[in-house]
Amino acid sequence: MRTILAVYENGVFRPTEPVDLPEGSHVALEARALRPSELPSPHRTRIYELLSQSDDTGDPLISERHNEHQP
């Protein structure tokens, strides 16, 4: 079972990241308020967002040029 972080707003739990469930799924929640030290770092969250994005350059040989712009 995976833990899904959510924010409770206006009587609704809103996940803080995409959830892999079909629309209309029924779920069981065990709510526990998180301490500030347990919250994900906004920097780490942004890094994971960036890493999850794909960047298709159309260049099939780009991996061979990975250090082309290194000093």
N, C-alpha and C positions, 0 to 999 in steps of 0.2 A: 504494500500500500504506500502511496506517495503522499507526502505532506504538501498541501497547497496553501500558500500564504494569501491572506485576503484582508481587506479593510472593511469594517462595518460602517456603512454610511446610509442615513435615511432609511433604516430598517432593512437594508439589503447587504449581504456579503458580496463584495466585489473582489475577485481574484486580482492579485498584483502582477500576474504574468499569464500568458495564454494557457488554457486548460484543454487537454486532449480528451474531451468527452462530447458525445453527440448532444446537440441542442435538445433541451427538454429532459435531460437525464435527471433522475432522482439520486441524491447523494445523502450520506449520513455525515453530519459534522460533529466534531467534538471541539467546541470553541474553548480556547485558552488565550488570555491576553498575553502578549509578548512583552518582555522587559526591553527597554531601549537597546541594551547590549545584545539582544537576540535578533534585532532587526537587520536585514541585509544592508550592507553598505551601498549607498547610491552609486559610488564609483564602481564597485564590483558588479552591480546590476547593469550599469551602462556598458561595462566591458563585455559581459555575457550577451547583451543585446547586439553589440557590434560583431562579436565572434559568430553569432548565429546567422548573420547576413551573408549571402553569397555575392560574389563580385565576379560576374562573367565578363572577362575582357575580350573574349573571342580569340585570344592568342593561345593556341594549344601548347606552345613552347615556353610559356611564362615561367614555369617552375625551373627551367634551365637558366633563367636570367634573374633568379631571386636576389642575388647580391650585386647586381649591376650598378646600383646607385649607392653602394656602401662606400664610406671614406677609406 
